[in-house]
Amino acid sequence: MRIQTASKVDSVDRTNGGPASCRRHTPPPSLRRSLYLAPPWLLDEYIPRYNLISSVDAAKKRSQAYAHLRNCNLCPRLCGVNRYERTGVCLIGAETVKVNTIAPHFGEEPCIQGHNGSGSVFFSGCNLRCVFCQNHDIAHQRNGFDLTPEQLAEWYIKLQDVGGVHNINLVTPEHVVPQVVLSILHARELGLRIPIVYNTSSFDSLQSLKLLDGLVDIYLPDFKVWENSTSKRLLKADNYTAVAMESIKAMHAQVGDLCFTADGVAKTGVLVRHLVMPGHEDEGKKIVQWLAENVSKDLMIHIMEQYFPRAHVGKPKRSGSGKVVEPGGVDASEETKANVRYEDINRPVDLKEVSAVRAAAEKAGLWRFIEAARHGGFNI
């Protein structure tokens, strides 16, 4: 059977609009085949977007990056500080970024990590304060080492040339977007030629995403919660849901649905994550329904089940003297439960809750899911 590639789909569907890098033509359900790589999202080859912008546009982006640092509006907190003089909520300045880990990473989705790993850069600091943060020691604490944008670009080249990674994966970069932009522009001059992945909590400003347009190939946003009361309590952020909606739509407008080359590794598009929270599956159901109705039914989505208590969850209340509840430990006494923080999410997520969100996603029309490989290996 001859597989129709994206370039041929582009030639017959050019009038349908959509991102130029990956035209989409959705077959009716009766004609869809059960292939992991559906032909409309299969690319013959791919050139990273940052290698396609002109030198003039690159110069403009450098200028805009410096301007953002002098009056920071990179996230909805709108600190407005001159980061050359002082820091805002994220606690990170202007001239350097603080990085915790740079290495090939094998904990991402199969289509992101491939066989050689994703070249992950874990930035210290964050513009959210999630009480359950799975990377609390990185995101909430200023652990790591300082790098200039030029030094960061040199690390991208090392990951590509020495590590042989499939992409550069920028993890929690919302608060250092100007430095990231400068690093990407410098890295392209050094010979970078693999996709850039923007791995975000979706608490981004539209100004920040506009600055990234033309430089990022894959957006990996996490849509965390739906209710504003939940975001205030668990994320310590007002209006998170409205911001995430706006951000994900802007990301999709830039790069479209997720596309792959024949090796099964993603090269461009959006992959949305949702971490199912214990007792909050109803919020997950609303999130997947909104994604299907307002972004794309062909959106690739990862409904994640790996939540477990971390960070501040299960710690003693500030005014109490209760014993800390250890994740995965035996059931605590009623007296202990009364004295721990965020008791309602102080347990692993139930797989029934995960299944409920998955069923809601399918009912809404979503069908491109990240799933574990049935043969026990990489699903590519």
C-alpha positions, 0 to 999 in steps of 0.5 A: 500500500502506498502511503500518501505523504504530507507534501501530496496532501498539501498539493490537493488541500492548499485551499483549505488553509491551516499552517503551511508546514502541515496541511490537514485533511480529516477523513470521515470516521468510516474511512480512518485506518488504525495506523499510528501515523495517519497519512495527513500527518506524515512528513517527507522531511522537516526543516525547523522553523527557526532556520526559515526566518530571515536575518531581518526577522531574527534581528527584530526578535532579538530587539523585542527580547531585550525590550521584554526584559526591561518591562516584563510581561511574559506571563499573566502576572504582568510584574512589569519589572526591569529584570536587569535591576530586580526580579519578579515572581519567578525570581530570575533576572535578565542576563542569565537563566538558571538551569537545573539539568541538561541531558537526553531525557527518556521520560517524555512521550514516545513520539518526543523522546524517540530512541535517542531521547529528548534533549531536555533543559530543565529551567529553575524557577516558575511563574506558577506555585502548584502545591502538588508540583512533580518537579518541586525541587527544580521549579520552586527552588533556585537550584542549578547553575547560571548560563548566558543565552550564548552558553545555553546555545552551545549546550543545544549543539552538544545535545545534538552532536554528542547526545544525538537527541531528536529535539531540544526540549525546553521545560518550564521556560515561560519566565525565561522566554527572551533568553530562550529566544536569544539562545535559539537565534544564536544556536542556529548560527552554530548549526542547530538543525533539530526541532525546538519543543516548548514544554509549558504549563500554558500560563503564558502571555500572548506577547510571549507566544508572539515572540516565540512564533517562528522559533518553536516547532512543537508546543507541549502545553499542560492544561491543568485545571478548569475551575478558577477556584481550583487554580487559586487554591492549587496553582496559586494563580488567578484566571488560569483557565482563561489564560490556558485557553487563549494560549493553547489556541494561539499555539495551535494557530502557529503550528497546527496538529502534531506531525511526524516523519516516517521514523515516528518522531514528532517534528511540528504541532501541538501535543496537549497534556492533562494530568488527571487529579484525584477527585477532579476528573470532572474538571478533566472532562470539561477540559477535553470537551473544550479542546475538541470543540474549540481547538481541533478534534485531530489534536494529539492529547496525553491524558496522564495518570502519574499524579502522586502527592508531592511538594506541599501536599500531605505536609503538616498544616502550619498551625498543626502538629500532624505527622507528614503523610508519605506518598504511597504510605499506609493510611494515616490516622484521623488525627493525622489527616486533620492536620495535613495540608491539601488532604483531598489530593493527598493520594494517588489518582485512581485509574477509574478517574483517568478512564472517565476523562479518557471516555469523555475525550472520546465522546467529545470527538478526540481520537489521537491519544498518547498510549502505552505500546502494546508490545512493551517497547517504544510506540513508534 
